[in-house]
Amino acid sequence: ANFTETASLTDTEILRTTCKLYGSIFAILFVLFLIVRNVKPEIFNIKKTYEDLSTPVAEEFFGPISWIWKVFGVSYHTIAEECGMDAATTIRLFEYGVKLSLVGVFNSIFLFPVYKFAGDQVAMATYDPVKELSLSNMKQGNLGTIATTVAAYIIFGVAMHLIDKDFEWFTAMRHRFLAKKRAQNYSLFISSIPESLRNDEALQQYFRGFTGGNVVIDGDVALDIPKLEKKVARREALCAKLEHAINVLTIKKETPMHKTKMCGGDKVESVPAYIEELDQLNKDISEEIDRIATLKEERGLEASADPEAVVAALATTEDLTGPAGGEDTKIEESTQEGKDSESPRDDEEEKSKRKSSVSERLSSKLSSILAGDDDGKARTAAFVTFKDLASTNLARQAVHSSEPWEFVPAEPPNPQFVNWKNVGKGNHTRKMGQLISLFLTTLLCVFWTIPVSFIASLSNVEALTEIFPFLLEPVMKYDWFANLLAQLAPLILTVFISLLPHILLVFVKLECLVEIESMQHPSLFSKLAFFTLIQTFFISTISGSLWSSIEDIINDPISGVALVAEALPAQAGYFIQLILVQNLLAIGLELLRISPVVQNMVRKIAIKLMGFNLTEKERSSTFMGIRSLSDPLEYYFGRELGAKTILLMMVLYVYSCMAPITSYFTLLVFLVVTVSFRNQFIYVYPIANDSGGKLWINFTKLSIISMIIAEVILLAVVLLKEGYIAGILLVPLIIYSIIFDRYFRERHYLVTAFLPAGDSVEADFEHQREGITYEWLSDQYQQQALKVKAKYPSNFKDVAPAGWVDPNEEGSTVELPPGGEKDEAEFRGEEKADNEETMKNTATPGSEEGQAEFRGE
């Protein structure tokens, strides 16, 4: 074959090769999935296999073939309830893509004949059906471009109609989500709290006055507790070590040993050494929590308007931080004597002295904290929890301060995903973090242009051989080698795109977000989506078009414009190739769950080699970051929507009218994605940090902007084709689309942010009729380090002394057989008396009677 025939592959030939290669791989993977799906339910229906992941919708595992259409019988409401609101809205986005692709297919019925028979077939150097059936085949000034304008009105008109209808659906689903009995829905996050309200009591009093009723359950001002958090982290790590050591001792009947230092150090028995260290940590943590609790109480008393209550409370509060005796003791003794003798009310002079003493006491308590010696300093942020939805939504929407960035309310994150290190960061710190994050993202975008432009040029084999002359000979000799090189660009670009989320996530973490940053965070989605559109789409389009036309533009600028107009629609082949490479292979691997299965195999080998497979818990838990099948990763909505779906939508918007064949491929991809992820959300992915559809809002905003940009690009191409009448007719569509965007931004997005007042009251009445109680809301937003005073491994009872009560399972007491107490004391290397003394010093939860029983009193 001569060089021109081999190197200058047409779009049709490249697409044919792409479909053969990736279509075949996907077909093989899909058929394999159909075969093994019902054979290995522990892999493909983990929600039914593992009890802690169980959901009713996963109980019916459809047949090996029938699942393809039966998954569409599961309603959006069921998916939202049992698989998460994010799952339901993501499927809705996929189905929006299916509907719009069908409209594009409909448009192709009249666009194909226009582009083929009104085109410039003679001018085409080689026969290329893909180009022949696109706008690039149209002659300059041909009236056939009016058909392009008609197609644009149809597809973009339908797109706006579908978005409008989807918004009605989403608003109803979103309000149903906001009315659920979830801690987030009953709480609000307050940032930049004024100093006078930085204690729990003052904050609660403010919101009681604001709502006009006793509807506040909690008002937790965040505290600086770095030392306590370090101790709690040490305890968590120590509990894991102790748990495994106990398993080695009780199951393998071996005495585990370890060195006290990494280099050198004595070798000691692990279990008694770990227990001693854990007892001390529990004691320290318990005392620190009690000290901080006392400090918070005293802050509340300081804010109280009743000085008698301050003195009375101080008299009955145990001082866990100050030494015995001294002025504090005198205050307590004085107060107690007054109580015992039932003395008359003190005169004003005595009251003044007492208030002065209280102030001195509180001042001494705070001095060490303010100096940074102790934990407990109040931060400038808090979480407030209410009894009803109406009060919560009222407080969220109110303006609480005349200062723009002071006392700002917001929807809180899920209690499990609060990023406590960022709670209380100042407004200036957060804004600076956002600015730095934006700057770094922009900088990366600029420098990312270089490799992306180069990769886009690789799709042209002739240009590639000019850059790398050594490729010329094999390209001339072997047709298959030229076809292989043509697949390089989309494959390498897909790899590049997969690296982006990890880099951008680092930038997102600079923004000091209150919610833990993850691959599904809205901030990551926004950055990734804009990055994908700018780099993957626009840079690839411009570089691909200019690369093939740059020399002609330099030699003849006037005719060069026409070449660009031809090259832009012709880029459709490259993007079809890209979306096939990016999606088909990934979906096949997703369905077969290759990554989780491989991880599980590696984890089994690792835990066997390292001896962490002694119990069912060890065999099924994540080890060294390697997950088991029973502990699946959440679906990263932000990453997937930002990297793949938004690009797929942009390709559909831009090329459905210029190259109608694109719609057939987007229809295929959207259909495959919809079917596959309906299955995955129902049977595989657990609900993790459900945003309640916030990503749908962000995606829709960006989708409308992408639609307007696509219309402008189409206008530019039509004008470059000298289709002036068609171009003029396109202008009203662009204006209407801009008005549509502005109209939605005025009220539509705001309505989805809050539960309406009427719906809030109705939901509250409904919850009251159901007999709602509020214990579950208490302490939901208390800092994790302050929640647990004493903690032991789940298997600690296997080595615990008689009478030990598990603090994690209240009322669970260990009883030993005769002689067991002696054996236990010997095992721990202690005499019985020493053992009892240790247990006295160990902090335990529960009542005074329970503590006395624990200490053996």
C-alpha positions in Angstrom: 0.0 0.0 0.0 1.3 3.5 -0.8 1.9 6.0 2.0 -1.1 8.3 1.2 -3.6 5.4 1.3 -2.1 4.0 4.6 -1.2 7.1 6.5 -4.2 9.3 5.6 -6.8 7.1 7.2 -10.4 8.4 6.8 -12.7 9.0 9.8 -14.8 6.1 8.6 -11.8 3.7 8.6 -10.7 4.9 12.1 -14.2 4.5 13.5 -14.5 1.1 11.9 -11.3 0.0 13.6 -12.4 1.5 16.9 -15.8 -0.2 16.8 -14.2 -3.5 15.9 -11.6 -3.3 18.7 -13.5 -1.8 21.6 -16.9 -3.1 20.5 -15.5 -6.6 20.5 -13.9 -6.2 23.9 -17.1 -4.8 25.3 -19.2 -7.6 23.7 -16.9 -10.3 25.2 -17.0 -8.7 28.7 -20.8 -8.2 28.5 -21.5 -11.8 27.4 -19.1 -13.0 30.2 -21.1 -10.9 32.7 -24.4 -12.5 31.5 -22.9 -15.9 32.1 -21.4 -15.4 35.6 -23.9 -12.8 36.9 -26.3 -15.3 38.5 -23.6 -17.8 39.3 -21.7 -15.5 41.7 -24.2 -13.4 43.6 -21.6 -12.7 46.3 -19.8 -10.6 43.6 -22.7 -9.2 41.6 -25.5 -8.8 44.2 -23.6 -7.9 47.4 -26.6 -6.1 48.8 -28.4 -9.4 49.1 -25.3 -11.4 50.1 -24.2 -9.2 53.0 -26.7 -8.4 55.7 -25.3 -5.0 56.6 -25.8 -3.9 53.0 -29.2 -5.5 52.5 -32.0 -3.5 50.8 -35.5 -4.8 49.8 -35.0 -3.9 46.2 -32.0 -6.2 45.8 -33.9 -9.2 47.1 -35.3 -10.0 43.7 -32.3 -10.8 41.5 -33.6 -10.8 38.0 -32.6 -13.5 35.4 -29.3 -13.6 33.5 -31.0 -11.9 30.4 -34.3 -10.5 31.7 -32.5 -8.0 34.1 -31.7 -5.9 31.0 -35.3 -4.7 30.8 -36.6 -5.6 34.2 -34.3 -3.0 36.0 -36.4 -0.4 34.2 -39.3 -1.6 36.3 -37.7 -0.3 39.5 -39.2 3.2 40.0 -37.2 6.4 40.7 -38.8 6.6 44.1 -37.6 3.1 45.1 -34.1 3.8 43.8 -34.0 7.2 45.7 -35.1 5.5 48.9 -32.9 2.4 48.8 -30.0 3.4 46.6 -29.8 7.1 47.2 -31.1 10.3 45.7 -27.8 10.7 43.8 -28.3 7.4 42.2 -31.8 8.3 41.1 -30.8 11.7 39.7 -27.8 10.2 37.9 -29.9 7.6 36.1 -32.3 10.5 35.2 -29.4 12.3 33.5 -28.4 9.2 31.6 -32.0 8.8 30.4 -32.1 12.5 29.4 -29.1 11.7 27.2 -30.9 8.7 25.7 -34.0 10.9 24.8 -31.9 13.7 23.3 -29.9 11.2 21.3 -33.1 9.8 19.9 -34.0 13.3 18.8 -30.7 13.6 17.1 -31.4 10.2 15.3 -34.7 11.7 14.1 -32.9 14.8 12.8 -30.5 12.5 10.8 -33.4 11.3 8.7 -33.5 14.6 6.8 -29.9 15.8 7.5 -28.2 12.8 5.9 -29.8 13.4 2.4 -29.2 17.1 2.6 -25.5 16.7 3.5 -24.9 13.9 1.0 -26.7 15.3 -2.1 -26.1 19.0 -1.5 -22.5 18.4 -0.6 -19.3 18.9 -2.4 -18.6 15.2 -3.1 -16.2 15.9 -6.0 -13.9 18.1 -3.8 -13.4 15.2 -1.4 -9.9 13.7 -1.9 -11.0 10.2 -0.7 -14.4 8.7 -0.1 -15.3 9.1 3.6 -19.0 8.4 4.5 -18.6 10.0 7.9 -17.5 13.3 6.3 -19.9 13.0 3.5 -22.8 12.8 5.9 -21.7 15.9 7.8 -21.8 19.7 7.5 -18.1 19.6 6.4 -19.3 18.2 3.1 -21.4 21.3 2.3 -20.3 23.7 -0.3 -19.7 27.3 0.7 -22.9 29.3 0.6 -25.2 26.3 0.1 -28.8 26.8 1.3 -28.7 23.3 2.7 -27.4 24.9 6.0 -31.0 25.9 6.7 -31.7 22.2 7.4 -28.9 22.4 10.0 -30.7 25.4 11.6 -34.1 23.5 11.6 -32.4 20.5 13.3 -30.9 22.9 15.9 -34.3 24.3 16.8 -35.7 20.8 17.1 -33.0 19.2 19.3 -32.3 22.3 21.5 -36.0 23.0 21.8 -36.6 19.4 23.0 -33.6 19.7 25.3 -35.1 22.8 27.1 -38.5 21.1 27.3 -36.9 18.0 28.9 -34.9 20.1 31.3 -38.0 21.9 32.4 -39.9 18.6 32.9 -37.0 17.1 34.7 -36.8 20.1 37.0 -40.4 19.5 38.1 -39.5 15.9 38.8 -36.4 16.8 40.6 -38.0 19.5 42.8 -40.6 17.0 44.0 -37.9 14.4 44.7 -35.6 16.9 46.4 -38.4 18.2 48.7 -39.3 14.6 49.7 -35.6 14.1 50.5 -35.5 17.3 52.6 -38.6 16.1 54.6 -37.0 12.8 55.7 -36.0 12.0 59.2 -32.3 12.8 58.8 -30.1 14.7 61.1 -29.0 17.0 58.3 -32.6 18.1 57.7 -33.1 19.0 61.3 -29.8 20.9 61.7 -27.9 23.9 60.4 -24.2 24.8 60.3 -23.3 28.3 61.5 -20.0 29.9 60.6 -18.3 33.1 61.9 -20.2 33.1 65.2 -19.8 36.4 67.2 -17.8 36.0 70.4 -20.7 36.6 72.7 -22.5 33.4 71.3 -19.5 31.1 71.3 -20.9 28.8 74.0 -23.6 26.2 73.8 -26.0 27.8 76.2 -25.8 31.3 74.7 -26.3 29.8 71.2 -29.3 27.8 72.2 -30.8 30.7 74.0 -30.5 32.8 70.8 -32.3 30.2 68.7 -35.0 29.6 71.3 -35.7 33.4 71.2 -35.5 33.4 67.4 -38.0 30.5 66.9 -40.2 31.6 69.8 -40.3 28.2 71.4 -38.4 25.4 73.1 -37.5 23.7 69.8 -33.7 23.6 70.1 -32.3 20.1 70.9 -28.6 20.9 70.6 -26.3 23.8 70.0 -22.8 22.5 69.8 -20.0 25.0 69.4 -16.9 23.4 67.9 -13.9 23.2 70.1 -10.1 23.2 69.5 -9.1 19.8 70.9 -6.0 18.7 68.9 -4.4 16.9 71.9 -7.6 14.9 72.6 -8.0 14.1 68.9 -4.4 12.7 68.8 -5.1 10.6 71.9 -8.3 9.2 70.4 -6.5 8.4 67.1 -3.8 6.6 69.2 -6.5 4.7 70.9 -8.2 3.6 67.7 -4.9 2.3 66.4 -4.1 0.6 69.7 -7.5 -1.1 69.8 -6.9 -2.6 66.4 -3.5 -3.9 67.5 -5.0 -5.3 70.7 -7.8 -7.0 68.9 -5.5 -8.9 66.6 -3.2 -9.8 69.5 -6.1 -11.2 71.4 -7.1 -13.2 68.3 -3.6 -14.7 68.1 -3.7 -15.5 71.8 -7.2 -17.1 71.9 -7.4 -18.7 68.5 -3.8 -19.7 67.6 -3.0 -20.3 71.3 0.2 -18.4 70.8 1.6 -15.6 73.0 2.1 -12.5 70.7 5.2 -10.5 71.4 6.4 -7.1 70.2 9.3 -4.7 70.8 8.7 -1.5 72.7 10.7 0.5 70.2 11.3 0.2 66.5 15.1 0.1 66.9 16.1 -1.8 70.0 13.8 -1.9 73.0 12.6 -4.8 75.1 10.5 -7.6 73.7 7.2 -7.8 75.7 4.0 -9.8 75.7 1.6 -7.8 73.4 -1.7 -8.4 75.1 -0.9 -7.2 78.7 1.3 -4.4 77.4 -1.5 -3.2 75.0 -4.1 -3.5 77.8 -2.0 -1.4 80.2 -1.5 1.3 77.6 -5.2 1.2 76.6 -6.3 1.5 80.2 -4.1 4.6 80.6 -5.4 6.1 77.4 -9.0 5.5 78.3 -8.4 7.1 81.7 -6.7 10.2 80.1 -9.3 10.6 77.5 -12.2 10.2 80.0 -10.7 12.8 82.3 -10.0 15.2 79.4 -13.6 14.8 78.1 -15.0 15.5 81.6 -12.7 18.5 82.0 -13.9 19.9 78.7 -17.5 19.2 79.6 -17.1 21.1 82.9 -15.5 24.0 81.0 -18.4 24.2 78.6 -20.8 24.2 81.4 -19.0 27.0 83.2 -19.0 29.0 80.0 -22.8 28.6 79.9 -23.1 29.7 83.5 -20.9 32.7 82.8 -23.4 33.6 80.0 -26.4 33.0 82.3 -28.2 36.1 83.6 -28.9 34.6 87.0 -25.9 34.9 89.3 -27.5 32.6 91.9 -27.7 29.8 89.4 -24.0 30.3 88.6 -23.0 30.0 92.2 -25.3 27.1 92.9 -24.1 25.2 89.9 -20.5 25.8 90.7 -21.1 24.5 94.2 -22.3 21.1 92.9 -19.8 20.8 89.9 -16.7 18.7 90.5 -13.6 20.6 89.5 -11.6 18.2 87.3 -8.9 20.6 86.4 -7.9 22.6 89.5 -6.2 21.3 92.7 -8.2 20.4 95.7 -8.7 23.2 98.3 -8.0 26.8 97.7 -10.4 29.5 96.8 -12.6 27.2 94.7 -13.2 24.9 97.7 -14.1 27.9 99.8 -16.7 29.0 97.4 -18.2 25.5 97.3 -18.1 25.2 101.1 -19.7 28.5 101.6 -22.5 27.7 99.2 -23.1 24.3 100.8 -23.2 25.8 104.3 -25.8 28.3 103.0 -27.9 25.4 101.7 -27.6 23.3 104.8 -28.6 26.1 107.2 -31.2 27.4 104.8 -29.9 30.9 105.4 -31.8 34.0 104.1 -30.8 35.6 100.9 -27.4 37.3 100.9 -27.1 41.0 100.8 -25.9 42.9 97.8 -22.3 43.1 99.1 -22.1 39.4 99.6 -23.6 38.7 96.1 -21.0 41.0 94.6 -18.2 39.2 96.3 -19.5 35.8 95.0 -19.8 37.1 91.5 -16.3 38.4 91.7 -15.1 35.0 92.9 -16.9 33.2 90.1 -15.4 35.5 87.5 -11.9 34.9 88.9 -12.5 31.2 88.8 -13.7 31.2 85.2 -10.8 33.5 84.3 -8.3 31.1 85.7 -9.9 28.1 83.9 -9.7 29.9 80.6 -6.3 31.3 80.9 -4.4 28.1 80.2 -6.7 27.3 77.2 -6.3 30.7 75.6 -2.6 30.4 76.1 -2.7 27.1 74.1 -1.8 24.9 77.0 -5.0 22.9 77.1 -7.7 21.8 74.7 -11.2 23.4 74.8 -10.9 26.8 73.1 -14.2 27.6 71.3 -14.0 27.9 67.6 -16.1 30.3 65.5 -18.5 27.6 64.1 -21.3 25.4 65.5 -24.0 23.0 64.6 -27.6 23.6 65.9 -30.3 20.9 65.9 -34.0 21.5 66.1 -37.1 19.4 66.9 -39.0 20.4 63.7 -38.3 21.0 60.1 -40.2 24.3 60.0 -37.8 25.9 62.6 -34.8 24.5 60.8 -35.7 25.9 57.4 -36.7 29.3 59.0 -33.3 29.5 60.7 -31.4 28.5 57.5 -33.0 31.1 55.4 -32.8 34.0 57.9 -30.2 36.8 58.0 -28.8 36.6 61.5 -26.3 39.5 61.4 -25.8 42.9 59.8 -22.2 41.9 58.9 -22.2 40.1 55.5 -19.9 37.2 56.6 -20.9 36.9 60.2 -23.2 34.3 61.7 -23.9 32.7 58.3 -26.3 29.7 58.3 -25.9 26.8 55.8 -27.0 23.2 55.3 -24.7 20.9 57.3 -23.0 17.8 55.9 -23.8 14.3 57.0 -22.6 13.9 60.6 -20.4 11.0 59.5 -18.7 13.2 56.9 -18.0 16.4 58.9 -14.4 17.6 58.3 -13.8 18.7 61.8 -10.3 20.2 61.1 -12.0 22.8 58.9 -14.9 23.6 61.1 -14.3 27.1 62.5 -11.9 28.2 59.8 -12.3 32.0 59.3 -13.9 33.5 56.3 -10.6 35.0 55.1 -8.9 31.6 55.4 -11.6 29.9 53.4 -11.8 32.6 50.7 -8.0 32.5 50.4 -8.1 28.8 50.1 -10.7 29.0 47.3 -8.6 31.6 45.5 -5.5 29.5 45.7 -7.5 26.4 44.5 -8.9 28.4 41.6 -5.4 29.7 40.7 -3.8 26.3 40.8 -6.6 24.8 38.7 -6.3 27.6 36.1 -2.5 27.1 36.1 -2.9 23.4 35.6 -5.4 24.0 32.8 -2.9 26.2 31.0 0.0 23.8 31.2 -2.3 20.8 30.5 -2.9 22.3 27.1 0.5 21.3 25.8 0.2 17.5 26.2 -3.5 17.5 25.3 -2.8 19.4 22.0 0.0 17.0 21.2 -2.2 13.9 22.0 -5.0 15.3 19.8 -2.6 15.6 16.9 -1.7 11.9 17.2 -5.1 11.0 15.7 -3.6 12.1 12.3 -1.2 9.4 11.3 0.4 11.4 8.6 1.2 14.2 11.0 2.4 11.6 13.5 4.9 10.3 11.0 6.2 13.8 10.4 6.9 14.2 14.1 8.4 10.7 14.4 10.0 9.8 11.1 11.0 6.4 12.3 7.4 5.4 12.1 7.2 6.0 8.4 8.5 2.7 7.2 6.3 0.4 9.3 3.2 2.6 8.5 4.0 2.1 4.8 4.5 -1.6 5.1 1.6 -2.6 7.5 -2.0 -1.4 7.3 -2.7 -2.8 10.8 0.1 -0.6 12.3 -1.4 2.5 10.8 -4.8 1.5 12.3 -3.1 0.9 15.7 -1.5 4.4 15.7 -4.9 5.9 15.0 -6.2 4.4 18.3 -3.4 6.0 20.3 -4.8 9.5 20.8 -8.2 8.6 22.5 -6.5 5.9 24.5 -3.7 8.1 25.9 -6.2 11.0 26.4 -8.4 8.6 28.4 -5.5 7.8 30.7 -4.7 11.5 31.1 -8.3 12.2 32.0 -8.2 9.5 34.7 -5.3 11.3 36.4 -7.1 14.6 36.6 -9.6 13.9 39.5 -6.7 12.9 41.9 -4.8 16.1 41.1 -7.9 18.3 41.3 -9.0 16.7 44.6 -5.7 18.0 46.1 -6.8 21.5 45.0 -10.3 21.0 46.5 -8.8 20.3 49.9 -7.3 23.7 49.9 -10.8 25.3 50.1 -11.3 24.4 53.8 -14.6 22.6 53.1 -16.7 21.6 56.1 -17.6 18.3 54.4 -14.9 15.7 53.9 -13.5 16.0 50.4 -14.2 12.9 48.2 -14.4 12.0 44.6 -18.1 12.8 44.6 -17.9 16.3 46.1 -19.7 19.0 44.1 -16.6 21.2 44.1 -14.6 18.4 42.5 -17.3 17.9 39.9 -17.4 21.6 39.0 -13.6 21.8 38.5 -13.4 18.5 36.7 -16.3 19.3 34.4 -15.0 22.7 33.4 -11.5 21.2 33.0 -12.9 18.4 30.8 -14.8 20.8 28.6 -12.0 23.2 28.1 -9.1 20.8 27.7 -10.6 17.6 26.4 -13.2 19.2 24.1 -12.2 22.7 23.1 -8.4 22.3 23.1 -8.7 19.0 21.2 -11.2 20.5 18.7 -9.1 23.6 18.0 -5.7 21.8 18.0 -7.1 19.0 15.8 -8.7 21.4 13.4 -5.8 23.9 13.2 -3.1 21.1 13.0 -4.6 19.8 9.8 -5.2 23.4 8.3 -2.4 25.5 9.7 -0.2 25.4 6.6 -3.1 26.2 4.3 -4.2 29.1 6.6 -0.7 30.6 6.5 -0.4 30.3 2.7 -4.0 31.5 1.9 -5.8 33.1 4.9 -9.1 33.5 3.0 -9.4 29.9 1.8 -8.1 28.9 5.2 -11.3 30.0 6.9 -13.2 27.6 4.7 -10.9 24.8 5.7 -11.5 25.5 9.4 -15.2 25.4 8.8 -14.7 22.0 7.2 -12.3 20.7 9.8 -14.5 21.6 12.9 -17.4 19.3 11.9 -14.9 16.7 10.7 -13.6 16.4 14.3 -16.8 14.4 15.1 -14.9 11.3 14.2 -12.3 11.9 16.8 -14.8 12.5 19.5 -16.9 9.5 18.6 -13.7 7.5 18.9 -13.0 9.1 22.3 -16.4 8.4 23.9 -16.3 4.8 22.7 -12.9 4.3 24.2 -13.7 6.1 27.4 -17.0 4.3 28.1 -17.3 0.9 26.5 -14.2 -0.6 28.1 -14.9 1.0 31.4 -18.5 -0.3 31.5 -17.5 -3.8 30.7 -14.9 -3.8 33.5 -17.5 -2.1 35.8 -20.1 -4.8 35.2 -17.7 -7.6 35.8 -16.3 -5.7 38.9 -12.8 -6.6 37.9 -11.1 -4.1 40.2 -13.0 -5.2 43.4 -12.5 -8.8 42.6 -8.7 -8.3 42.0 -8.5 -6.2 45.2 -10.2 -8.9 47.2 -7.8 -11.6 45.8 -4.8 -9.4 46.7 -6.2 -8.7 50.2 -6.8 -12.4 50.8 -3.1 -13.1 49.9 -1.9 -10.2 52.1 -3.9 -11.1 55.2 -2.9 -14.8 54.9 0.8 -13.8 54.6 0.6 -11.4 57.5 -1.7 -13.5 59.7 -4.7 -11.2 59.8 -7.2 -13.9 58.8 -8.1 -15.4 62.2 -11.7 -14.3 62.5 -14.5 -13.5 60.1 -14.1 -9.8 61.0 -10.4 -9.9 60.0 -11.2 -11.9 56.8 -13.9 -9.4 55.6 -12.4 -6.0 56.8 -10.4 -3.6 54.7 -6.7 -4.3 55.2 -4.0 -1.7 54.4 -6.5 0.2 52.2 -7.3 -3.0 50.2 -11.1 -3.6 50.3 -13.0 -6.8 50.5 -16.1 -7.6 48.5 -18.3 -7.0 51.6 -16.9 -3.5 52.0 -17.5 -1.9 48.5 -16.5 1.6 47.5 -19.2 4.1 47.0 -19.9 5.3 43.5 -17.9 8.4 42.8 -20.7 10.5 41.2 -18.7 13.7 41.1 -15.7 12.1 39.3 -17.8 10.1 36.8 -20.2 12.9 35.9 -17.4 15.5 35.6 -15.1 13.4 33.5 -17.3 11.3 31.3 -21.0 12.3 31.2 -20.4 16.0 30.7 -18.1 15.3 27.8 -20.6 12.9 26.3 -23.3 15.5 26.6 -21.2 18.2 25.1 -20.3 16.0 22.1 -24.0 15.4 21.6 -24.9 19.1 21.8 -22.1 20.2 19.4 -22.1 17.5 16.8 -25.7 16.2 16.6 -26.5 18.8 14.0 -23.1 19.1 12.3 -22.4 15.4 12.1 -25.7 13.5 12.8 -24.0 10.1 12.9 -22.7 11.2 16.3 -26.2 10.8 17.7 -26.2 7.1 16.9 -23.1 6.6 19.0 -24.2 8.7 21.9 -27.5 6.8 21.9 -25.5 3.5 22.1 -23.3 4.8 24.9 -26.1 6.4 27.0 -28.3 3.2 26.6 -25.4 0.9 27.7 -24.6 3.3 30.6 -28.2 3.5 31.7 -28.8 -0.2 31.7 -25.5 -1.0 33.4 -25.8 1.5 36.2 -29.4 0.8 37.0 -28.1 -2.7 37.7 -25.1 -1.5 39.7 -27.0 0.9 41.9 -29.7 -1.6 42.7 -27.4 -4.6 43.5 -23.9 -3.3 44.2 -23.2 0.3 45.3 -24.3 1.2 48.9 -25.5 4.6 49.9 -22.6 6.6 51.4 -22.6 10.4 51.4 -25.9 11.1 49.6 -26.0 14.7 48.6 -29.7 14.6 47.9 -29.2 15.4 44.2 -27.0 18.5 44.5 -24.8 17.1 41.7 -27.9 17.0 39.4 -28.3 20.8 40.0 -24.7 21.5 39.2 -24.8 19.3 36.1 -27.9 20.9 34.8 -26.5 24.4 35.2 -23.4 23.3 33.3 -25.5 21.4 30.7 -27.5 24.5 29.8 -24.3 26.6 29.5 -22.9 23.8 27.2 -26.0 23.9 25.1 -25.6 27.7 24.6 -21.9 27.2 23.7 -22.9 24.5 21.2 -25.4 26.8 19.6 -22.7 29.6 19.3 -20.2 27.1 17.7 -22.9 25.9 15.3 -23.6 29.6 14.4 -19.8 30.2 13.8 -19.5 27.1 11.6 -22.6 28.0 9.5 -21.3 31.5 9.0 -17.9 30.2 8.0 -19.8 28.1 5.5 -21.3 31.3 4.2 -24.7 30.2 5.2 -25.8 33.7 6.2 -29.6 33.0 6.1 -29.2 29.9 8.3 -26.9 31.9 10.6 -29.4 34.8 11.0 -32.2 32.2 11.8 -30.0 30.7 14.5 -29.7 34.0 16.5 -33.2 33.9 18.0 -32.6 30.3 19.3 -29.4 31.5 21.1 -31.2 34.5 22.6 -34.1 32.2 23.8 -31.6 29.7 25.3 -29.9 32.6 27.2 -33.3 33.8 28.5 -34.1 30.2 29.5 -30.9 30.0 31.5 -31.5 33.3 33.2 -35.1 32.4 34.0 -34.1 29.1 35.7 -31.4 30.9 37.7 -33.9 33.4 39.2 -36.0 31.0 41.3 -35.7 27.4 40.2 -32.4 26.5 41.9 -33.4 28.4 45.0 -36.6 26.5 45.4 -34.6 23.2 45.5 -32.3 24.4 48.2 -35.0 24.5 51.0 -38.1 22.7 52.0 -41.1 25.1 51.6 -42.8 26.3 54.7 -46.0 24.6 54.0 -44.3 21.3 53.3 -42.2 21.6 56.4 -45.3 22.1 58.6 -47.1 19.2 56.9 -44.1 16.9 57.3 -43.8 17.9 61.0 -47.5 17.0 61.6 -47.0 13.7 59.8 -43.9 12.9 61.9 -45.8 13.7 65.1 -48.7 11.5 64.1 -46.1 8.7 63.6 -44.9 9.3 67.2 -41.5 10.8 66.4 -39.1 11.1 69.4 -36.0 13.2 69.4 -33.4 11.1 71.3 -31.8 10.1 67.9 -31.1 13.8 67.2 -29.1 14.4 70.3 -25.3 14.8 70.0 -25.4 14.0 66.3 -23.0 16.9 65.6 -20.9 16.5 68.7 -17.2 16.1 67.8 -16.2 12.5 67.5 -13.3 12.8 69.9 -15.8 13.9 72.7 -18.2 11.0 72.3 -16.5 7.9 73.7 -14.7 8.0 77.0 -13.6 4.4 77.1 -13.2 2.0 74.3 -12.1 -1.6 74.0 -11.8 -4.1 71.2 -14.9 -6.2 70.4 -13.1 -9.3 71.6 -11.7 -7.8 74.8 -14.2 -9.9 76.9 -12.1 -13.0 76.0 -9.3 -11.7 78.3 -11.2 -9.3 80.6 -11.4 -9.8 84.3 -14.5 -10.9 86.1 -17.1 -8.1 86.6 -15.8 -6.1 83.7 -18.6 -4.2 81.9 -18.1 -3.6 78.2 -18.6 0.2 77.7 -19.6 -0.4 74.1 -22.3 -2.9 75.2 -24.0 -1.5 78.3 -24.9 -4.2 80.7 -22.7 -6.9 79.2 -20.7 -8.4 82.1 -18.0 -10.9 81.9 -18.3 -13.9 84.3 -15.3 -16.2 84.8 -15.4 -19.8 86.1 -13.9 -20.7 89.5 -10.2 -19.9 89.5 -10.6 -17.7 86.5 -9.9 -14.5 88.4 -6.5 -15.8 89.5 -5.7 -17.0 86.0 -6.7 -13.7 84.6 -4.5 -11.8 87.1 -1.6 -14.0 86.2 -2.2 -13.5 82.5 -2.1 -9.7 82.8 1.1 -9.9 84.9 -0.7 -8.3 87.9 -1.8 -9.3 91.4 -5.5 -9.2 92.0 -5.3 -6.1 94.2 -3.3 -4.3 91.5 -5.9 -5.4 89.0 -8.7 -3.9 91.1 -6.8 -0.7 91.5 -6.4 -0.4 87.7 -10.1 -1.0 87.2 -10.9 1.7 89.7 -8.9 4.2 87.7 -10.4 3.2 84.4 -13.2 5.5 83.1 -16.5 3.8 82.4 -19.8 5.1 81.2 -23.1 4.4 82.8 -24.7 5.0 86.2 -22.9 5.4 89.6 -24.1 1.9 90.5 -22.6 0.5 87.2 -19.3 2.2 87.9 -19.3 0.9 91.5 -19.9 -2.6 90.1 -17.2 -2.1 87.6 -14.7 -1.1 90.3 -15.7 -4.1 92.4 -17.1 -1.9 95.2 
